[in-house]
Amino acid sequence: MLEFVLPPAFLMMFGAVLLALSRPALRPLIALATPLVTLYFIWQVGDGVQQTVTFLGYEVQLVEGSNLRRLFATVFALMAFGGALFAFRQSKWWELSAALLYAAGAIGVSFAGDLIVMFLFWELMALFSTVVVWCGGTERARAAGIRYAIIHLLGGLILKIGIEGLMIQTGSIEIRALTLDDFNTWMIFIGVLINAAAPPVSAWLADAYPESSPMGGVFLSAFTTKTAVLSLILLFPGQPLLIWIGLYMVFYGIIYALLENDMRRILSYSIVNQVGFMVVGVGIGTELALNGAAAHAFTHIIYKALLFMSAGAVLYRTGESKCSNLGGLFRTMPLTATCGIIGALAISSFPFTSGFISKSMISSSAAGEQLALVWFLLVAASAGVFLHAGIKFPWFVFFQKDSGLRPKEAPWNMRLAMILFAVACIGLGVFPNLLYGLLPYPVDYVPYTADHVITQLQLLLFAGLAFFVLLPLMKRTDTVSLDVDWLWRRGLPWVMERSDRAITGLRNLTTGLAGTVGRLLYDLMREKPYRYFSSRSPMGQTAIWMAVLLAVVVLLAMT
């Protein structure tokens, strides 16, 4: 008999509701305490199924523990605490409450023991992440939130179709490794990839995240895509198709981030790029690759949140998000600039930062499996990451030209959150075993070898040189980069409008022709003098007599 285990996601949900109902003076305490209490209970969850309940006639597994699940739930709780610390003095209570419910959905997916529980928490994430987007408070945020909700409802519907089909086909709702050998598993695969921002449905991320509030973007950067990575590890490890999907995501993110002018859109496209590395690791499917995907998801949440905090602090103080309107902010926001640079170095896999100890596991696993092309592309992509996130973001926001802006440094709670996450980026880079000990498989990997360190430094130095040589081409203007979402945001309405006009014209033409033919027949058959079928016309009389004679012949033949 299973012992009762309080689901950690329920604790986060309870805290979110309590925050909404409590007095304003207590809300900061609840916002900060809830993730820490949840983190404690995360580490009380043992391995295996810990809690089952009956739902719609099914025995569902509400909580199942493992190293992998605890790893993701841990970083989700840490992210909820860091985000709450960054936001609690500036965000409205409903934004904080929605963000904690969003985090609760991610933790619920982490511990979901079957597909039904996973789907329920999946939809909880979709609902409250939409609310976080809407908390941007602008007309653009409202429209982006609607588009965001439509995409995630579509993804949830596809996932639900696959789960229901699999239940009918196999009678099982267990979360296990699946193969792409039937319609149902393909639907689950597609539904998960939509949340991972995989092409062609990836533009929702860069469309919605930059429209959130300066604080909301920090939460949005962490949960949706990383729960999708966890789901891919659990459901489709070693699926070769994921290697090529991941590589597409890697270079898609780099190209669009290099073209972009808005600092938070740069970071949003960078999320797609970094998730692509994780997807490649899942596709390779070895223990080292899966460890690398999980480790990179952990480190990515921290350094990407740090980058969004830095950008959010700039946006909060200046009201500007476009790189062409920023520059020179290191003079009055030195701590924000320093933390942003640390996050940029971590995402670029600079030695002694967290990205260095995680991303290299994925490329090393490709080399170990003799995937030379994959290894080469991953290494080339690392240089591209340094170009768009490692240099472009801090250079154009904090340095380049003097924009004339002299904003104050970020508020103390924002500074404290950035410092904690910057320390985490460096601490994990210096002491990698702190992370390696939490990974799902035993780690026999040493990141700090002379060959690896020198190769990475050379790569980053040459990428930096290329950036400054090509700096005139890197400067952005106030332009719009067309993405795949143009097909359904602009192209599809245009096609539907033209189709409606064509159908309306065809209907009017058909109606007109039918009316003309009807009137002609009516005129022909009307009984008027000298009409063809009138009994008073010679032809009409002939027709009548022919009919009479034919009737007589038929009667004679019958007798």
ZADRENBA-329736 format. One record per residue (C-alpha): residue in three letters; x, y, z. Coordinates in nm, 2 decimals. Each point is the difference from the previous one (the first is absolute). Example, Ala and Ser with C-alpha at 12.3 -4.5 7.8 and 13.67 -1.06 7.14 Angstrom:
BEGIN
<'ALA' <1.23 -0.45 0.78>>
<'SER' <0.14 0.34 -0.07>>
***
This chain:
BEGIN
<'MET' <0.00 0.00 0.00>>
<'LEU' <0.13 0.34 -0.10>>
<'GLU' <0.08 0.26 0.27>>
<'PHE' <-0.17 0.33 -0.03>>
<'VAL' <0.23 0.25 -0.17>>
<'LEU' <-0.11 0.36 -0.04>>
<'PRO' <0.04 0.09 -0.37>>
<'PRO' <0.24 0.29 -0.02>>
<'ALA' <-0.20 0.16 -0.28>>
<'PHE' <-0.30 0.03 0.23>>
<'LEU' <0.21 0.19 0.25>>
<'MET' <0.10 0.25 -0.27>>
<'MET' <-0.37 0.03 -0.10>>
<'PHE' <-0.11 0.05 0.36>>
<'GLY' <0.26 0.27 0.04>>
<'ALA' <-0.12 0.17 -0.32>>
<'VAL' <-0.36 0.01 0.12>>
<'LEU' <0.10 0.11 0.35>>
<'LEU' <0.20 0.29 -0.15>>
<'ALA' <-0.30 0.11 -0.19>>
<'LEU' <-0.22 -0.01 0.31>>
<'SER' <0.24 0.15 0.25>>
<'ARG' <0.06 0.35 0.11>>
<'PRO' <0.25 0.21 -0.21>>
<'ALA' <0.25 0.01 0.29>>
<'LEU' <0.02 -0.38 0.01>>
<'ARG' <0.03 -0.06 -0.38>>
<'PRO' <0.37 0.04 -0.03>>
<'LEU' <0.07 -0.25 0.28>>
<'ILE' <-0.24 -0.25 -0.16>>
<'ALA' <0.15 0.05 -0.35>>
<'LEU' <0.35 -0.07 0.13>>
<'ALA' <-0.09 -0.28 0.25>>
<'THR' <-0.22 -0.21 -0.23>>
<'PRO' <0.28 -0.11 -0.24>>
<'LEU' <0.24 -0.08 0.29>>
<'VAL' <-0.26 -0.21 0.18>>
<'THR' <-0.08 -0.17 -0.32>>
<'LEU' <0.37 -0.07 -0.06>>
<'TYR' <0.02 -0.17 0.34>>
<'PHE' <-0.29 -0.23 -0.09>>
<'ILE' <0.15 -0.07 -0.34>>
<'TRP' <0.29 -0.17 0.17>>
<'GLN' <-0.24 -0.21 0.22>>
<'VAL' <-0.12 -0.18 -0.31>>
<'GLY' <0.17 -0.34 -0.03>>
<'ASP' <0.05 -0.20 -0.31>>
<'GLY' <-0.29 -0.18 -0.16>>
<'VAL' <-0.37 0.06 0.02>>
<'GLN' <-0.08 0.19 0.32>>
<'GLN' <-0.37 0.10 -0.03>>
<'THR' <-0.29 -0.13 -0.20>>
<'VAL' <-0.36 0.12 -0.02>>
<'THR' <-0.31 -0.10 -0.20>>
<'PHE' <-0.09 0.24 -0.28>>
<'LEU' <-0.28 -0.07 -0.26>>
<'GLY' <0.01 -0.37 0.08>>
<'TYR' <0.38 -0.02 -0.04>>
<'GLU' <0.26 -0.06 0.27>>
<'VAL' <0.23 0.29 -0.07>>
<'GLN' <0.35 0.05 0.14>>
<'LEU' <0.01 0.35 0.14>>
<'VAL' <0.36 -0.01 0.12>>
<'GLU' <0.29 -0.21 -0.13>>
<'GLY' <0.35 0.07 0.10>>
<'SER' <0.34 -0.05 -0.17>>
<'ASN' <0.33 0.18 -0.02>>
<'LEU' <-0.10 0.16 -0.33>>
<'ARG' <-0.34 0.12 0.13>>
<'ARG' <0.15 0.14 0.32>>
<'LEU' <0.26 0.18 -0.20>>
<'PHE' <-0.26 0.19 -0.22>>
<'ALA' <-0.23 0.06 0.29>>
<'THR' <0.29 0.14 0.20>>
<'VAL' <0.10 0.25 -0.26>>
<'PHE' <-0.36 0.10 -0.05>>
<'ALA' <-0.04 0.08 0.37>>
<'LEU' <0.33 0.19 0.00>>
<'MET' <-0.12 0.19 -0.30>>
<'ALA' <-0.33 0.08 0.17>>
<'PHE' <0.19 0.14 0.30>>
<'GLY' <0.24 0.21 -0.21>>
<'GLY' <-0.28 0.13 -0.22>>
<'ALA' <-0.21 0.09 0.31>>
<'LEU' <0.29 0.18 0.16>>
<'PHE' <0.06 0.19 -0.32>>
<'ALA' <-0.36 0.10 -0.04>>
<'PHE' <-0.18 0.02 0.34>>
<'ARG' <0.04 0.38 0.04>>
<'GLN' <-0.09 0.09 -0.36>>
<'SER' <-0.25 -0.26 -0.11>>
<'LYS' <-0.37 0.01 0.08>>
<'TRP' <-0.13 -0.28 0.22>>
<'TRP' <-0.19 -0.17 -0.28>>
<'GLU' <0.32 -0.02 -0.21>>
<'LEU' <0.19 -0.16 0.29>>
<'SER' <-0.29 -0.24 0.07>>
<'ALA' <-0.02 -0.10 -0.37>>
<'ALA' <0.37 -0.05 -0.01>>
<'LEU' <0.00 -0.23 0.30>>
<'LEU' <-0.29 -0.20 -0.15>>
<'TYR' <0.20 -0.02 -0.32>>
<'ALA' <0.30 -0.14 0.20>>
<'ALA' <-0.24 -0.24 0.17>>
<'GLY' <-0.10 -0.14 -0.34>>
<'ALA' <0.37 -0.06 -0.09>>
<'ILE' <0.07 -0.17 0.33>>
<'GLY' <-0.32 -0.21 -0.05>>
<'VAL' <0.12 -0.11 -0.34>>
<'SER' <0.34 -0.09 0.15>>
<'PHE' <-0.15 -0.25 0.25>>
<'ALA' <-0.29 -0.12 -0.22>>
<'GLY' <-0.01 -0.38 0.00>>
<'ASP' <-0.23 -0.05 -0.30>>
<'LEU' <-0.12 0.18 -0.31>>
<'ILE' <-0.33 0.12 0.15>>
<'VAL' <0.17 0.18 0.29>>
<'MET' <0.26 0.14 -0.24>>
<'PHE' <-0.27 0.14 -0.23>>
<'LEU' <-0.19 0.17 0.29>>
<'PHE' <0.31 0.18 0.13>>
<'TRP' <0.10 0.07 -0.37>>
<'GLU' <-0.33 0.19 -0.05>>
<'LEU' <0.04 0.18 0.34>>
<'MET' <0.33 0.14 -0.13>>
<'ALA' <-0.16 0.11 -0.33>>
<'LEU' <-0.28 0.18 0.19>>
<'PHE' <0.21 0.20 0.25>>
<'SER' <0.29 0.07 -0.24>>
<'THR' <-0.25 0.17 -0.22>>
<'VAL' <-0.11 0.21 0.30>>
<'VAL' <0.37 0.09 0.06>>
<'VAL' <0.02 0.13 -0.36>>
<'TRP' <-0.31 0.20 0.04>>
<'CYS' <0.14 0.16 0.31>>
<'GLY' <0.22 0.20 -0.24>>
<'GLY' <-0.30 0.24 0.01>>
<'THR' <0.02 0.13 -0.35>>
<'GLU' <-0.21 -0.06 -0.31>>
<'ARG' <0.29 -0.19 -0.16>>
<'ALA' <0.02 -0.22 0.31>>
<'ARG' <-0.37 -0.08 -0.03>>
<'ALA' <0.02 -0.09 -0.36>>
<'ALA' <0.32 -0.20 0.05>>
<'GLY' <-0.16 -0.18 0.29>>
<'ILE' <-0.30 -0.10 -0.22>>
<'ARG' <0.23 -0.14 -0.27>>
<'TYR' <0.21 -0.17 0.27>>
<'ALA' <-0.32 -0.16 0.15>>
<'ILE' <-0.12 -0.12 -0.34>>
<'ILE' <0.33 -0.17 -0.08>>
<'HIS' <0.02 -0.18 0.34>>
<'LEU' <-0.36 -0.10 -0.01>>
<'LEU' <0.07 -0.15 -0.34>>
<'GLY' <0.30 -0.18 0.14>>
<'GLY' <-0.19 -0.12 0.30>>
<'LEU' <-0.28 -0.13 -0.23>>
<'ILE' <0.25 -0.19 -0.21>>
<'LEU' <0.17 -0.14 0.31>>
<'LYS' <-0.35 -0.11 0.14>>
<'ILE' <-0.09 -0.17 -0.33>>
<'GLY' <0.33 -0.20 0.02>>
<'ILE' <-0.05 -0.09 0.37>>
<'GLU' <-0.36 -0.12 -0.05>>
<'GLY' <0.09 -0.20 -0.31>>
<'LEU' <0.29 -0.17 0.19>>
<'MET' <-0.23 -0.07 0.29>>
<'ILE' <-0.26 -0.17 -0.23>>
<'GLN' <0.27 -0.18 -0.20>>
<'THR' <0.21 -0.14 0.30>>
<'GLY' <-0.22 0.05 0.30>>
<'SER' <0.30 0.17 0.17>>
<'ILE' <0.06 0.36 0.11>>
<'GLU' <0.35 -0.07 0.13>>
<'ILE' <0.28 0.25 -0.09>>
<'ARG' <0.25 -0.22 -0.18>>
<'ALA' <0.23 0.02 -0.30>>
<'LEU' <-0.20 0.01 -0.32>>
<'THR' <0.08 -0.06 -0.37>>
<'LEU' <-0.14 0.19 -0.29>>
<'ASP' <-0.18 -0.30 -0.16>>
<'ASP' <-0.36 0.11 0.01>>
<'PHE' <-0.23 0.30 -0.02>>
<'ASN' <-0.04 0.03 0.38>>
<'THR' <0.37 0.03 0.09>>
<'TRP' <0.04 0.25 -0.28>>
<'MET' <-0.27 0.21 0.15>>
<'ILE' <0.17 -0.01 0.34>>
<'PHE' <0.33 0.08 -0.16>>
<'ILE' <-0.14 0.30 -0.19>>
<'GLY' <-0.18 0.13 0.31>>
<'VAL' <0.32 -0.01 0.21>>
<'LEU' <0.20 0.17 -0.28>>
<'ILE' <-0.24 0.29 -0.02>>
<'ASN' <0.08 0.08 0.36>>
<'ALA' <0.37 -0.04 -0.07>>
<'ALA' <-0.04 0.27 -0.27>>
<'ALA' <0.12 -0.23 -0.27>>
<'PRO' <-0.05 0.10 -0.36>>
<'PRO' <-0.22 0.09 -0.17>>
<'VAL' <-0.20 0.10 0.31>>
<'SER' <0.27 0.19 0.18>>
<'ALA' <-0.08 0.37 -0.06>>
<'TRP' <-0.25 0.00 0.28>>
<'LEU' <0.29 0.03 0.25>>
<'ALA' <0.16 0.31 -0.15>>
<'ASP' <-0.34 0.15 -0.07>>
<'ALA' <-0.13 -0.03 0.36>>
<'TYR' <0.29 0.01 0.25>>
<'PRO' <0.12 0.35 -0.09>>
<'GLU' <-0.35 0.14 0.04>>
<'SER' <-0.02 -0.10 0.37>>
<'SER' <0.09 0.23 0.28>>
<'PRO' <0.37 0.05 0.09>>
<'MET' <-0.05 -0.25 0.28>>
<'GLY' <-0.23 -0.24 -0.18>>
<'GLY' <0.26 -0.08 -0.26>>
<'VAL' <0.22 -0.15 0.27>>
<'PHE' <-0.26 -0.26 0.09>>
<'LEU' <-0.09 -0.08 -0.37>>
<'SER' <0.36 -0.07 -0.09>>
<'ALA' <0.01 -0.30 0.24>>
<'PHE' <-0.29 -0.24 0.00>>
<'THR' <-0.18 -0.08 -0.33>>
<'THR' <0.29 -0.10 -0.22>>
<'LYS' <0.19 -0.19 0.27>>
<'THR' <-0.30 -0.21 0.11>>
<'ALA' <-0.02 -0.09 -0.37>>
<'VAL' <0.37 -0.11 0.01>>
<'LEU' <-0.07 -0.21 0.31>>
<'SER' <-0.30 -0.16 -0.18>>
<'LEU' <0.22 -0.08 -0.30>>
<'ILE' <0.26 -0.17 0.23>>
<'LEU' <-0.28 -0.21 0.16>>
<'LEU' <-0.19 -0.08 -0.32>>
<'PHE' <0.23 0.01 -0.30>>
<'PRO' <0.36 -0.06 0.11>>
<'GLY' <0.23 -0.10 -0.29>>
<'GLN' <-0.25 0.10 -0.27>>
<'PRO' <0.24 0.09 -0.29>>
<'LEU' <-0.25 0.25 -0.16>>
<'LEU' <0.06 0.22 0.31>>
<'ILE' <0.36 0.05 -0.10>>
<'TRP' <-0.09 0.18 -0.32>>
<'ILE' <-0.29 0.19 0.15>>
<'GLY' <0.23 0.12 0.28>>
<'LEU' <0.27 0.11 -0.25>>
<'TYR' <-0.26 0.20 -0.19>>
<'MET' <-0.11 0.17 0.32>>
<'VAL' <0.37 0.08 0.08>>
<'PHE' <0.06 0.18 -0.32>>
<'TYR' <-0.35 0.15 -0.03>>
<'GLY' <0.05 0.17 0.34>>
<'ILE' <0.35 0.13 -0.09>>
<'ILE' <-0.11 0.15 -0.33>>
<'TYR' <-0.31 0.18 0.13>>
<'ALA' <0.18 0.12 0.31>>
<'LEU' <0.27 0.16 -0.21>>
<'LEU' <-0.27 0.17 -0.21>>
<'GLU' <-0.20 0.13 0.29>>
<'ASN' <0.01 0.35 0.15>>
<'ASP' <-0.21 -0.05 0.32>>
<'MET' <0.21 -0.13 0.29>>
<'ARG' <-0.26 -0.23 0.14>>
<'ARG' <-0.08 -0.14 -0.34>>
<'ILE' <0.37 -0.08 -0.04>>
<'LEU' <-0.02 -0.19 0.33>>
<'SER' <-0.32 -0.17 -0.11>>
<'TYR' <0.15 -0.13 -0.32>>
<'SER' <0.30 -0.11 0.21>>
<'ILE' <-0.24 -0.22 0.20>>
<'VAL' <-0.09 -0.19 -0.32>>
<'ASN' <0.37 -0.03 -0.08>>
<'GLN' <0.09 -0.14 0.34>>
<'VAL' <-0.29 -0.24 0.02>>
<'GLY' <0.12 -0.13 -0.34>>
<'PHE' <0.32 -0.11 0.17>>
<'MET' <-0.20 -0.19 0.26>>
<'VAL' <-0.22 -0.16 -0.27>>
<'VAL' <0.31 -0.12 -0.19>>
<'GLY' <0.12 -0.16 0.33>>
<'VAL' <-0.34 -0.18 0.04>>
<'GLY' <0.03 -0.12 -0.36>>
<'ILE' <0.34 -0.15 0.05>>
<'GLY' <-0.14 -0.18 0.29>>
<'THR' <0.31 -0.14 0.18>>
<'GLU' <0.04 0.04 0.37>>
<'LEU' <0.26 0.28 -0.05>>
<'ALA' <-0.23 0.18 -0.24>>
<'LEU' <-0.31 -0.03 0.22>>
<'ASN' <0.21 0.12 0.30>>
<'GLY' <0.11 0.29 -0.22>>
<'ALA' <-0.35 0.09 -0.11>>
<'ALA' <-0.12 0.00 0.37>>
<'ALA' <0.31 0.19 0.12>>
<'HIS' <-0.03 0.26 -0.27>>
<'ALA' <-0.37 0.05 0.07>>
<'PHE' <0.09 0.06 0.37>>
<'THR' <0.28 0.25 -0.08>>
<'HIS' <-0.20 0.16 -0.28>>
<'ILE' <-0.29 0.09 0.23>>
<'ILE' <0.25 0.18 0.23>>
<'TYR' <0.20 0.20 -0.25>>
<'LYS' <-0.29 0.07 -0.22>>
<'ALA' <-0.20 0.13 0.30>>
<'LEU' <0.31 0.22 0.08>>
<'LEU' <0.00 0.14 -0.35>>
<'PHE' <-0.37 0.07 0.01>>
<'MET' <0.04 0.17 0.34>>
<'SER' <0.27 0.22 -0.14>>
<'ALA' <-0.21 0.09 -0.30>>
<'GLY' <-0.31 0.04 0.22>>
<'ALA' <0.19 0.24 0.24>>
<'VAL' <0.10 0.21 -0.30>>
<'LEU' <-0.35 0.01 -0.14>>
<'TYR' <-0.14 0.08 0.35>>
<'ARG' <0.23 0.30 0.04>>
<'THR' <0.01 0.13 -0.35>>
<'GLY' <-0.32 -0.11 -0.17>>
<'GLU' <0.21 -0.09 -0.30>>
<'SER' <0.04 -0.35 -0.15>>
<'LYS' <0.16 0.07 -0.34>>
<'CYS' <0.37 -0.03 -0.02>>
<'SER' <0.01 0.29 -0.25>>
<'ASN' <-0.13 0.23 0.29>>
<'LEU' <0.23 -0.14 0.27>>
<'GLY' <0.37 0.02 0.07>>
<'GLY' <0.24 0.13 0.27>>
<'LEU' <-0.21 -0.12 0.29>>
<'PHE' <0.30 -0.15 0.18>>
<'ARG' <0.07 0.35 0.13>>
<'THR' <-0.31 0.01 0.22>>
<'MET' <-0.10 -0.37 0.02>>
<'PRO' <0.34 -0.17 0.06>>
<'LEU' <-0.13 -0.29 0.20>>
<'THR' <-0.27 -0.08 -0.25>>
<'ALA' <0.26 0.01 -0.28>>
<'THR' <0.23 -0.23 0.19>>
<'CYS' <-0.27 -0.25 0.07>>
<'GLY' <-0.11 0.01 -0.36>>
<'ILE' <0.36 -0.06 -0.12>>
<'ILE' <0.03 -0.30 0.24>>
<'GLY' <-0.32 -0.14 -0.15>>
<'ALA' <0.13 0.06 -0.35>>
<'LEU' <0.32 -0.18 0.08>>
<'ALA' <-0.19 -0.29 0.15>>
<'ILE' <-0.22 -0.04 -0.31>>
<'SER' <0.31 0.01 -0.21>>
<'SER' <0.16 -0.29 0.19>>
<'PHE' <0.29 0.21 0.12>>
<'PRO' <0.23 -0.21 0.23>>
<'PHE' <-0.09 0.02 0.37>>
<'THR' <-0.36 0.08 -0.07>>
<'SER' <-0.30 -0.23 0.02>>
<'GLY' <-0.05 -0.03 -0.38>>
<'PHE' <0.35 -0.14 -0.04>>
<'ILE' <-0.07 -0.31 0.21>>
<'SER' <-0.33 -0.09 -0.16>>
<'LYS' <0.00 0.09 -0.37>>
<'SER' <0.33 -0.18 -0.05>>
<'MET' <-0.15 -0.33 0.12>>
<'ILE' <-0.24 0.01 -0.30>>
<'SER' <0.28 0.07 -0.26>>
<'SER' <0.22 -0.27 0.17>>
<'SER' <-0.28 -0.25 -0.03>>
<'ALA' <-0.03 0.07 -0.37>>
<'ALA' <0.37 -0.06 -0.04>>
<'GLY' <-0.02 -0.32 0.20>>
<'GLU' <-0.27 -0.13 -0.23>>
<'GLN' <0.21 0.08 -0.31>>
<'LEU' <-0.25 0.27 -0.11>>
<'ALA' <0.26 0.22 -0.16>>
<'LEU' <-0.24 0.23 -0.19>>
<'VAL' <-0.21 0.05 0.31>>
<'TRP' <0.31 0.08 0.21>>
<'PHE' <0.13 0.25 -0.26>>
<'LEU' <-0.34 0.18 -0.02>>
<'LEU' <-0.03 0.02 0.38>>
<'VAL' <0.35 0.15 0.03>>
<'ALA' <-0.08 0.25 -0.27>>
<'ALA' <-0.32 0.08 0.17>>
<'SER' <0.19 0.08 0.32>>
<'ALA' <0.18 0.28 -0.18>>
<'GLY' <-0.34 0.13 -0.12>>
<'VAL' <-0.13 0.00 0.35>>
<'PHE' <0.29 0.22 0.11>>
<'LEU' <-0.07 0.24 -0.29>>
<'HIS' <-0.37 0.06 0.08>>
<'ALA' <-0.03 -0.05 0.38>>
<'GLY' <0.36 0.01 0.12>>
<'ILE' <0.10 0.33 -0.17>>
<'LYS' <-0.29 0.16 -0.18>>
<'PHE' <-0.24 0.02 0.30>>
<'PRO' <0.24 0.16 0.25>>
<'TRP' <0.19 0.21 -0.26>>
<'PHE' <-0.30 0.17 -0.15>>
<'VAL' <-0.19 0.04 0.33>>
<'PHE' <0.28 0.10 0.24>>
<'PHE' <0.28 0.13 -0.22>>
<'GLN' <0.02 0.10 -0.37>>
<'LYS' <-0.11 0.37 -0.05>>
<'ASP' <-0.11 0.22 0.28>>
<'SER' <-0.38 0.02 -0.02>>
<'GLY' <-0.01 0.29 0.24>>
<'LEU' <-0.22 -0.21 0.24>>
<'ARG' <0.11 0.02 0.37>>
<'PRO' <-0.24 -0.23 0.19>>
<'LYS' <0.04 -0.10 0.36>>
<'GLU' <0.13 -0.34 0.09>>
<'ALA' <-0.26 -0.27 0.04>>
<'PRO' <-0.20 -0.01 0.33>>
<'TRP' <0.16 -0.20 0.28>>
<'ASN' <-0.21 -0.31 -0.04>>
<'MET' <0.08 -0.02 -0.37>>
<'ARG' <0.37 0.04 0.07>>
<'LEU' <-0.01 -0.27 0.27>>
<'ALA' <-0.17 -0.24 -0.24>>
<'MET' <0.25 0.07 -0.27>>
<'ILE' <0.29 -0.05 0.24>>
<'LEU' <-0.13 -0.33 0.13>>
<'PHE' <-0.04 -0.13 -0.36>>
<'ALA' <0.34 0.13 -0.11>>
<'VAL' <0.16 -0.18 0.30>>
<'ALA' <-0.18 -0.31 -0.10>>
<'CYS' <0.13 0.03 -0.36>>
<'ILE' <0.36 0.03 0.12>>
<'GLY' <-0.03 -0.25 0.29>>
<'LEU' <-0.13 -0.28 -0.22>>
<'GLY' <0.27 0.07 -0.25>>
<'VAL' <0.28 -0.02 0.26>>
<'PHE' <-0.15 -0.29 0.19>>
<'PRO' <-0.18 -0.22 -0.27>>
<'ASN' <-0.05 -0.29 0.23>>
<'LEU' <-0.26 0.20 0.19>>
<'LEU' <-0.21 -0.06 -0.32>>
<'TYR' <0.14 -0.33 -0.12>>
<'GLY' <-0.11 -0.16 0.33>>
<'LEU' <-0.36 0.07 -0.08>>
<'LEU' <-0.01 -0.14 -0.35>>
<'PRO' <-0.20 -0.31 -0.09>>
<'TYR' <0.30 -0.22 -0.10>>
<'PRO' <0.34 -0.04 0.16>>
<'VAL' <0.24 0.26 -0.14>>
<'ASP' <0.34 -0.10 -0.14>>
<'TYR' <0.08 0.33 -0.17>>
<'VAL' <0.27 0.26 0.07>>
<'PRO' <-0.08 0.34 -0.16>>
<'TYR' <0.33 0.16 0.09>>
<'THR' <0.26 -0.16 -0.22>>
<'ALA' <0.27 0.21 -0.17>>
<'ASP' <-0.13 -0.09 -0.34>>
<'HIS' <-0.36 0.10 0.08>>
<'VAL' <0.09 0.33 0.17>>
<'ILE' <0.24 0.11 -0.27>>
<'THR' <-0.23 -0.10 -0.28>>
<'GLN' <-0.29 0.19 0.15>>
<'LEU' <0.21 0.31 0.07>>
<'GLN' <0.12 0.00 -0.36>>
<'LEU' <-0.35 -0.03 -0.13>>
<'LEU' <-0.13 0.28 0.21>>
<'LEU' <0.30 0.23 -0.08>>
<'PHE' <-0.05 -0.05 -0.37>>
<'ALA' <-0.37 0.06 0.03>>
<'GLY' <0.06 0.32 0.19>>
<'LEU' <0.25 0.12 -0.26>>
<'ALA' <-0.26 -0.08 -0.28>>
<'PHE' <-0.26 0.20 0.19>>
<'PHE' <0.21 0.32 0.02>>
<'VAL' <0.12 -0.03 -0.35>>
<'LEU' <-0.36 -0.03 -0.12>>
<'LEU' <-0.13 0.25 0.25>>
<'PRO' <-0.14 0.24 -0.27>>
<'LEU' <-0.22 -0.29 -0.12>>
<'MET' <-0.11 -0.09 0.35>>
<'LYS' <-0.15 0.33 0.07>>
<'ARG' <-0.38 -0.03 -0.01>>
<'THR' <-0.26 0.25 -0.12>>
<'ASP' <-0.37 0.02 0.07>>
<'THR' <-0.10 -0.28 -0.23>>
<'VAL' <-0.23 -0.31 0.03>>
<'SER' <0.13 -0.35 -0.06>>
<'LEU' <-0.25 -0.22 -0.17>>
<'ASP' <-0.04 -0.34 0.16>>
<'VAL' <-0.20 -0.31 -0.08>>
<'ASP' <-0.29 0.13 0.20>>
<'TRP' <-0.06 0.25 -0.29>>
<'LEU' <-0.17 -0.30 -0.17>>
<'TRP' <-0.28 -0.01 0.24>>
<'ARG' <0.00 0.35 0.14>>
<'ARG' <0.00 0.18 -0.34>>
<'GLY' <0.01 -0.26 -0.28>>
<'LEU' <-0.29 -0.22 0.12>>
<'PRO' <-0.24 0.30 0.05>>
<'TRP' <0.10 0.13 -0.35>>
<'VAL' <-0.07 -0.34 -0.16>>
<'MET' <-0.33 -0.03 0.19>>
<'GLU' <-0.11 0.35 -0.10>>
<'ARG' <0.09 -0.07 -0.37>>
<'SER' <-0.17 -0.34 0.02>>
<'ASP' <-0.31 0.15 0.15>>
<'ARG' <-0.01 0.26 -0.28>>
<'ALA' <0.04 -0.27 -0.26>>
<'ILE' <-0.27 -0.22 0.15>>
<'THR' <-0.24 0.30 0.03>>
<'GLY' <0.07 0.09 -0.36>>
<'LEU' <-0.06 -0.36 -0.12>>
<'ARG' <-0.32 -0.02 0.20>>
<'ASN' <-0.13 0.32 -0.15>>
<'LEU' <0.10 -0.11 -0.35>>
<'THR' <-0.17 -0.34 0.05>>
<'THR' <-0.31 0.16 0.15>>
<'GLY' <-0.02 0.25 -0.29>>
<'LEU' <0.04 -0.28 -0.26>>
<'ALA' <-0.26 -0.21 0.16>>
<'GLY' <-0.24 0.29 0.01>>
<'THR' <0.06 0.08 -0.37>>
<'VAL' <-0.05 -0.37 -0.10>>
<'GLY' <-0.31 -0.03 0.21>>
<'ARG' <-0.15 0.31 -0.15>>
<'LEU' <0.08 -0.12 -0.35>>
<'LEU' <-0.16 -0.34 0.06>>
<'TYR' <-0.30 0.17 0.15>>
<'ASP' <-0.04 0.23 -0.30>>
<'LEU' <0.04 -0.30 -0.24>>
<'MET' <-0.27 -0.21 0.17>>
<'ARG' <-0.25 0.28 0.06>>
<'GLU' <-0.31 -0.04 -0.20>>
<'LYS' <-0.01 0.29 -0.24>>
<'PRO' <-0.09 0.03 -0.36>>
<'TYR' <0.27 -0.13 -0.24>>
<'ARG' <0.23 -0.13 0.28>>
<'TYR' <0.17 -0.33 -0.10>>
<'PHE' <-0.19 -0.21 0.25>>
<'SER' <-0.33 0.19 -0.02>>
<'SER' <-0.30 -0.21 -0.11>>
<'ARG' <-0.09 0.30 -0.23>>
<'SER' <0.32 -0.01 -0.19>>
<'PRO' <0.06 -0.23 -0.30>>
<'MET' <0.30 -0.17 0.17>>
<'GLY' <-0.20 -0.04 0.32>>
<'GLN' <-0.29 -0.16 -0.18>>
<'THR' <0.24 -0.24 -0.18>>
<'ALA' <0.16 -0.10 0.33>>
<'ILE' <-0.35 -0.07 0.15>>
<'TRP' <-0.10 -0.22 -0.30>>
<'MET' <0.33 -0.18 0.01>>
<'ALA' <-0.06 -0.08 0.37>>
<'VAL' <-0.35 -0.13 -0.08>>
<'LEU' <0.13 -0.22 -0.28>>
<'LEU' <0.28 -0.14 0.21>>
<'ALA' <-0.26 -0.09 0.27>>
<'VAL' <-0.21 -0.18 -0.25>>
<'VAL' <0.30 -0.20 -0.13>>
<'VAL' <0.09 -0.10 0.35>>
<'LEU' <-0.36 -0.12 0.07>>
<'LEU' <-0.01 -0.20 -0.32>>
<'ALA' <0.33 -0.16 0.08>>
<'MET' <-0.12 -0.11 0.34>>
<'THR' <-0.31 -0.17 -0.15>>
***
